[in-house]
């Protein structure tokens, strides 16, 4: 599994600047308490041998 941490803006788009602020890397007058983790590249064993 691979994943990506994200903070979403008011339109539901991932915003790297907001993520850095939420992690305390940049000063921010507004604090975000929601950091999401999107999982992808999930491996599935279907038992089919391929």
Secondary structure, DSSP 8 states (H G I E B T S, - for coil): -EEEEE-B-TTS-B-HHHHHHHTTSS--SS-----EEEEES-----SS--
